[in-house]
Amino acid sequence: MSLPVFIPYRRISVDALQGLLEDFATRAGTDYGELELTLNARVEMIRSQLEAGGAVLAYLPLDDSLQIVTVEEAKRMGFERDSGG
């Protein structure tokens, strides 16, 4: 089993981060509650979670994908705060 690699969001380009945030915000199954939010509002919510440390970027080698996961999910994957996430 390949372990995920946690990447500080500030280490990727602004454009790459924006694209990742927009992709994540438009995925089916992403739940924002009963509110209807604009794409920009959803992106800013996710960005705020990254900035506050409630979510991290995880590169998953098995899927060859970069995901945004909550810190709780990341801890189950082996994330440690001092590991650069």
Z-matrix of the N, CA and C atoms (Angstrom, degrees):
N
C 1 1.457
C 2 1.523 1 109.39
N 3 1.315 2 117.49 1 127.20
C 4 1.462 3 122.02 2 177.98
C 5 1.519 4 109.60 3 -86.60
N 6 1.310 5 115.79 4 129.24
C 7 1.456 6 120.47 5 179.68
C 8 1.522 7 110.58 6 -79.43
N 9 1.331 8 116.73 7 148.90
C 10 1.467 9 119.76 8 177.35
C 11 1.520 10 110.67 9 -68.97
N 12 1.309 11 114.52 10 155.93
C 13 1.459 12 122.10 11 175.00
C 14 1.518 13 106.62 12 -110.56
N 15 1.329 14 116.67 13 122.76
C 16 1.457 15 121.06 14 -178.54
C 17 1.519 16 108.98 15 -91.81
N 18 1.320 17 115.53 16 129.90
C 19 1.463 18 122.06 17 -173.30
C 20 1.522 19 109.41 18 -120.14
N 21 1.335 20 117.32 19 123.69
C 22 1.469 21 118.91 20 175.62
C 23 1.532 22 109.54 21 -59.45
N 24 1.315 23 116.52 22 131.28
C 25 1.469 24 119.68 23 -175.48
C 26 1.517 25 112.22 24 -61.12
N 27 1.310 26 118.50 25 -25.01
C 28 1.469 27 121.29 26 179.81
C 29 1.528 28 112.57 27 -73.80
N 30 1.330 29 116.91 28 -11.06
C 31 1.460 30 120.31 29 -178.63
C 32 1.523 31 113.63 30 -86.91
N 33 1.322 32 117.32 31 -7.46
C 34 1.456 33 118.10 32 176.46
C 35 1.528 34 108.34 33 -104.43
N 36 1.297 35 115.99 34 159.30
C 37 1.464 36 119.78 35 -176.05
C 38 1.525 37 110.68 36 -64.36
N 39 1.307 38 115.86 37 156.36
C 40 1.462 39 122.13 38 178.28
C 41 1.531 40 109.90 39 -58.03
N 42 1.328 41 116.74 40 -43.68
C 43 1.466 42 120.78 41 -179.37
C 44 1.530 43 111.68 42 -65.46
N 45 1.330 44 116.88 43 -42.00
C 46 1.464 45 120.15 44 179.12
C 47 1.522 46 110.42 45 -64.94
N 48 1.327 47 117.01 46 -41.81
C 49 1.459 48 120.29 47 178.50
C 50 1.528 49 110.57 48 -63.17
N 51 1.319 50 117.00 49 -43.58
C 52 1.465 51 120.59 50 179.46
C 53 1.519 52 110.55 51 -60.00
N 54 1.317 53 117.07 52 -44.72
C 55 1.456 54 120.97 53 178.59
C 56 1.520 55 112.14 54 -62.47
N 57 1.323 56 116.45 55 -41.99
C 58 1.459 57 120.63 56 178.42
C 59 1.524 58 110.77 57 -64.43
N 60 1.329 59 116.89 58 -43.58
C 61 1.465 60 120.74 59 178.98
C 62 1.528 61 111.14 60 -62.08
N 63 1.331 62 116.51 61 -44.11
C 64 1.465 63 119.94 62 179.56
C 65 1.525 64 111.67 63 -65.16
N 66 1.336 65 116.42 64 -40.58
C 67 1.456 66 120.51 65 177.78
C 68 1.523 67 110.38 66 -61.85
N 69 1.314 68 116.50 67 -47.58
C 70 1.455 69 120.94 68 -179.38
C 71 1.524 70 111.13 69 -62.94
N 72 1.323 71 116.92 70 -41.99
C 73 1.469 72 121.90 71 -176.70
C 74 1.522 73 112.87 72 -67.26
N 75 1.325 74 117.76 73 -22.12
C 76 1.469 75 120.69 74 -177.23
C 77 1.525 76 113.33 75 -103.29
N 78 1.321 77 118.12 76 2.28
C 79 1.466 78 120.49 77 -179.81
C 80 1.514 79 111.33 78 -67.40
N 81 1.297 80 115.34 79 142.78
C 82 1.468 81 120.80 80 174.21
C 83 1.516 82 108.39 81 -64.35
N 84 1.309 83 115.70 82 139.09
C 85 1.453 84 120.03 83 178.75
C 86 1.514 85 114.16 84 91.60
N 87 1.325 86 117.89 85 -6.18
C 88 1.455 87 120.40 86 175.52
C 89 1.519 88 106.97 87 -76.84
N 90 1.334 89 116.15 88 120.48
C 91 1.464 90 121.50 89 -171.99
C 92 1.520 91 111.16 90 -103.86
N 93 1.323 92 115.74 91 122.57
C 94 1.461 93 121.54 92 176.63
C 95 1.526 94 110.80 93 -113.67
N 96 1.323 95 116.04 94 20.06
C 97 1.459 96 119.67 95 179.85
C 98 1.514 97 110.89 96 80.65
N 99 1.324 98 115.17 97 -155.61
C 100 1.461 99 120.69 98 -176.54
C 101 1.524 100 112.78 99 -82.76
N 102 1.320 101 117.47 100 -7.76
C 103 1.457 102 121.06 101 -178.46
C 104 1.521 103 110.89 102 -77.24
N 105 1.315 104 115.90 103 140.10
C 106 1.456 105 121.24 104 169.72
C 107 1.519 106 106.42 105 -93.55
N 108 1.319 107 116.50 106 113.85
C 109 1.455 108 120.93 107 -177.29
C 110 1.522 109 110.81 108 -111.89
N 111 1.313 110 116.07 109 148.19
C 112 1.459 111 120.38 110 173.55
C 113 1.520 112 108.73 111 -70.78
N 114 1.309 113 116.12 112 162.18
C 115 1.456 114 120.40 113 176.50
C 116 1.521 115 110.08 114 -57.20
N 117 1.323 116 116.81 115 -43.87
C 118 1.456 117 120.35 116 -179.04
C 119 1.532 118 111.16 117 -60.50
N 120 1.324 119 117.30 118 -41.53
C 121 1.465 120 121.01 119 179.47
C 122 1.526 121 111.02 120 -65.21
N 123 1.329 122 116.94 121 -40.45
C 124 1.471 123 120.34 122 178.51
C 125 1.525 124 110.60 123 -65.56
N 126 1.338 125 116.34 124 -43.09
C 127 1.467 126 120.80 125 178.25
C 128 1.528 127 110.41 126 -59.94
N 129 1.314 128 116.86 127 -44.28
C 130 1.462 129 120.15 128 -179.29
C 131 1.526 130 112.33 129 -66.72
N 132 1.343 131 117.52 130 -33.48
C 133 1.466 132 120.34 131 175.54
C 134 1.527 133 110.72 132 -63.04
N 135 1.309 134 116.35 133 -44.59
C 136 1.465 135 120.99 134 -179.31
C 137 1.526 136 109.72 135 -67.99
N 138 1.336 137 117.11 136 -43.16
C 139 1.463 138 121.11 137 178.28
C 140 1.537 139 109.85 138 -58.53
N 141 1.325 140 116.86 139 -41.95
C 142 1.463 141 121.05 140 178.90
C 143 1.521 142 111.43 141 -61.86
N 144 1.337 143 116.20 142 -38.64
C 145 1.464 144 119.20 143 177.81
C 146 1.521 145 111.36 144 -64.71
N 147 1.341 146 117.00 145 -39.93
C 148 1.460 147 120.02 146 176.61
C 149 1.534 148 110.52 147 -63.86
N 150 1.320 149 116.72 148 -46.91
C 151 1.462 150 121.46 149 -177.96
C 152 1.525 151 112.20 150 -63.62
N 153 1.338 152 116.93 151 -34.99
C 154 1.462 153 121.34 152 -178.61
C 155 1.531 154 112.24 153 -82.70
N 156 1.320 155 117.19 154 -8.82
C 157 1.461 156 120.24 155 -180.00
C 158 1.513 157 113.95 156 86.55
N 159 1.331 158 117.80 157 12.35
C 160 1.459 159 120.93 158 178.85
C 161 1.516 160 113.28 159 -86.50
N 162 1.322 161 116.55 160 -11.44
C 163 1.463 162 122.31 161 178.46
C 164 1.528 163 108.16 162 -143.09
N 165 1.320 164 115.73 163 155.90
C 166 1.465 165 121.58 164 -179.87
C 167 1.528 166 109.34 165 -138.42
N 168 1.318 167 115.48 166 163.37
C 169 1.462 168 121.58 167 174.21
C 170 1.521 169 108.33 168 -91.39
N 171 1.318 170 116.12 169 133.99
C 172 1.457 171 121.28 170 179.16
C 173 1.518 172 109.16 171 -129.43
N 174 1.335 173 116.24 172 121.88
C 175 1.458 174 120.95 173 172.65
C 176 1.520 175 107.01 174 -87.18
N 177 1.329 176 116.14 175 123.22
C 178 1.458 177 121.46 176 -178.87
C 179 1.528 178 109.23 177 -105.06
N 180 1.343 179 116.97 178 103.98
C 181 1.468 180 120.20 179 -176.05
C 182 1.527 181 114.16 180 -59.32
N 183 1.327 182 117.63 181 -36.02
C 184 1.463 183 119.51 182 -178.32
C 185 1.517 184 111.97 183 -63.15
N 186 1.340 185 116.43 184 -35.80
C 187 1.465 186 121.71 185 179.19
C 188 1.521 187 112.25 186 -96.00
N 189 1.335 188 116.78 187 -10.40
C 190 1.458 189 122.59 188 -172.32
C 191 1.526 190 109.53 189 51.71
N 192 1.357 191 115.31 190 49.79
C 193 1.455 192 119.78 191 -176.94
C 194 1.526 193 110.55 192 -135.95
N 195 1.320 194 114.66 193 155.00
C 196 1.452 195 122.26 194 175.51
C 197 1.516 196 106.86 195 -108.14
N 198 1.324 197 116.63 196 122.62
C 199 1.456 198 122.38 197 -175.79
C 200 1.523 199 110.84 198 -120.24
N 201 1.309 200 115.98 199 158.57
C 202 1.458 201 122.59 200 170.39
C 203 1.519 202 105.64 201 -105.89
N 204 1.325 203 116.02 202 122.18
C 205 1.462 204 120.46 203 -178.56
C 206 1.521 205 109.41 204 -129.00
N 207 1.329 206 115.41 205 153.29
C 208 1.459 207 118.88 206 175.80
C 209 1.518 208 108.92 207 -68.60
N 210 1.318 209 116.32 208 160.36
C 211 1.459 210 120.39 209 178.41
C 212 1.531 211 110.05 210 -61.42
N 213 1.317 212 117.19 211 -36.28
C 214 1.467 213 120.36 212 178.46
C 215 1.529 214 111.07 213 -61.73
N 216 1.341 215 116.08 214 -44.90
C 217 1.466 216 119.81 215 176.56
C 218 1.526 217 110.48 216 -62.51
N 219 1.323 218 115.88 217 -42.71
C 220 1.461 219 121.16 218 -178.56
C 221 1.526 220 111.27 219 -62.96
N 222 1.326 221 117.10 220 -39.47
C 223 1.469 222 120.11 221 178.49
C 224 1.520 223 111.11 222 -62.44
N 225 1.325 224 116.45 223 -38.09
C 226 1.472 225 119.30 224 176.60
C 227 1.528 226 111.29 225 -65.90
N 228 1.333 227 116.51 226 -22.74
C 229 1.463 228 121.82 227 178.73
C 230 1.526 229 111.95 228 -89.96
N 231 1.334 230 117.72 229 -4.85
C 232 1.458 231 120.61 230 178.71
C 233 1.516 232 114.62 231 108.77
N 234 1.321 233 117.44 232 7.32
C 235 1.466 234 121.90 233 179.99
C 236 1.523 235 110.80 234 -65.40
N 237 1.314 236 115.41 235 135.92
C 238 1.456 237 122.21 236 170.42
C 239 1.509 238 107.41 237 -125.89
N 240 1.321 239 116.99 238 134.60
C 241 1.471 240 122.20 239 -174.78
C 242 1.532 241 111.76 240 -51.36
N 243 1.328 242 118.38 241 -38.06
C 244 1.473 243 121.19 242 -177.40
C 245 1.519 244 113.07 243 -79.44
N 246 1.340 245 117.32 244 -0.99
C 247 1.473 246 119.10 245 -175.41
C 248 1.533 247 112.20 246 -86.23
N 249 1.335 248 116.86 247 9.64
C 250 1.456 249 119.10 248 174.99
C 251 1.501 250 114.03 249 97.91
N 252 1.324 251 119.17 250 9.44
C 253 1.452 252 121.33 251 -179.04
C 254 1.455 253 109.44 252 -83.29
